[in-house]
C-alpha cells in the first residue's frame, strides 16, 4: 500500500488534542485569538519536518501490529493542508480580523528556504504563507498554498 490517505481522525480531530468537542485545543486557541499565527505556523512546521519521523513511527506501528505501511511525510503534508484550509475557512467569515504584519526578523525568507532544503513546490507553499502574513492578498495566497500542497500529494504516489 502506498502512502495514501491516513485516518481522517488523525488529521481532523486527533484524540490526543481533545477530539471533536467544544474544548478541543485548536478551538480554544482560536477562541483566545491566536488563530492566524498559530494555524500558519503549524502549516509551516509540518511542511518543513515532513518525512523526518518516518523510520521511528513505522517501527512503532509495526510493533503494535498495524497491517499497513505508515508514511509520516504524507501525513505531515495532509496536516499542513488541514491548517491552511482551516485558516482559509476562518478568514472567509466577516467577523474575522487579519492584519498584515511587518516582519522584523533576521530570518529572511530566501535564506530560510535555502537552509530548509525544501523541494520547489514546498518552497512555493512557504512563500505563499509568507506573502499572506506580510500583506499580499491573504485569501489568494492561502488558496495558492493549498493548491500547491494538494499537487504535491497528488504526485506523491509516483515517488514511492
N, C-alpha and C positions, 0 to 999 in steps of 0.2 A: 504494500500500500504506500502511496506517495505521501507527501507532507500534508495533503488535503485538509479540509476544514476541521478544526478541532471542536470539541464540545462547546456549543454556544454559551453555556453557563460559565465556562472558564473565561470567556471573553466578556459577556454582557453583565453578569452579576455573580462573580465568584463568591462562594460561601464564606471564604476567609476574609472577605471585605464586608460581610453583613448580609449578603444575598439581596434579593429584591424585596426590600422592606423600606419603610419611611426613614429609617435611620442608617441606611446603607452609607458607607463612608463618603462616596462621591456626592451623594445628595446633601449631606451635612457640609462638606467642603464648599460646594457651590452655594448653599444657603448662607454660609458665612462670608461669601463674596470673594472666595479665592478662585473661582471657576476658570476664567480665561487663562491666566498664567499657569494654573495647575494643569488644565487639560492639554494645553500646547506643550508644556514642559514634559508631561508624561509621554506625549506622542514622540517628541524628540528623543527622550530616553529610550523608548522601545525601538526606534529606528536605529539608533547608534549601537545598542547592545544586541540587536537581532542576531541570533545564532551563537552567541557566546556561551550559552548554557547547555548546548546540545548533549555533549557527552555525559555529563553528570545526570541530567534529568532522564535521558534514555536508559541509563543503567539503573536508576532508582525505579523507574516504571517497569522495567523488565523483571527486576527482583520482586515486584509486587504482583507479577503475573499478568500484566496488561498485554493483551494479544495483538497489539498493533504498533506500528512504528510511530514514535512521537518526534516531532520536529519543532524545537523551540523557536527557530528562526521564523518559520511560518506563523506560529502563534504570536510571536512578538510583533510581527508586521500587522497581523489582524488586530492586535490590541492598539497599535498606533492608529490604525484606521478608525477603531471604535472611539478613541479620544477625539480625533479630528471631527468625526461625524457628530459626536455629542456637542462639541463646541459650535459647529455649524448649526445644529438644531437649536441650541440656546441663543445664538446670535440672531436668529430669524424672528425672535419674539420682540414685540415693540418695546417692552419694558427693559430689554437687555441693554446694559451700558458697557460699551467698549471704547476706550480711548487709547490712541496710539501712544507708545512710549518712546522716549528718546533713549537710545542705547548709550549708556555711559559705562563702558567696559573696555578692558584691554583685549577682550575676546572678539576680534573682528571676524566676520562671517567667512571670508575666504581662508583665513588661517585655520579656523576651527574645522572647516570641512576638509581641508588638506590633512590636518592632523588625524581626523577620524577615519580617513581612508575609506570613504563610502563609495559605492558604485554610483554611476551618473544619475540614475533615477532617484536614489536616496538623497544624493546631493541636492537635486531639484526640489524634493519634498522639504528638506530642511530650509532651503532658500525661500520657498513659498511661505513656510511658517514664519520665518524671519521677516519677510515682507509684510505679512499680516500684522505682526506686532509692532512694526515700525511705521505704520501708516499707509501702506499701499491698500488697495481695495480689499478690505478684510474678508468679506464673504467669498469673493472671486479667488483670492489667494488660498483660502482654506479648501475651496472646491477643487482647485488645481492640485493641491497636496493629496486630497483623497483620490482623485483620478489617477495620479502618478503611482500612488501605492497600490491601487487596485490593479493597474497594469503590471506592476512588479509581481503581485500574487498570481495574476493570470499566466505569466510567463514562468512562474516558479517551478511547475512540474517538469518543464523541459530541461531544467538544470540538474535535476536529481539523477 
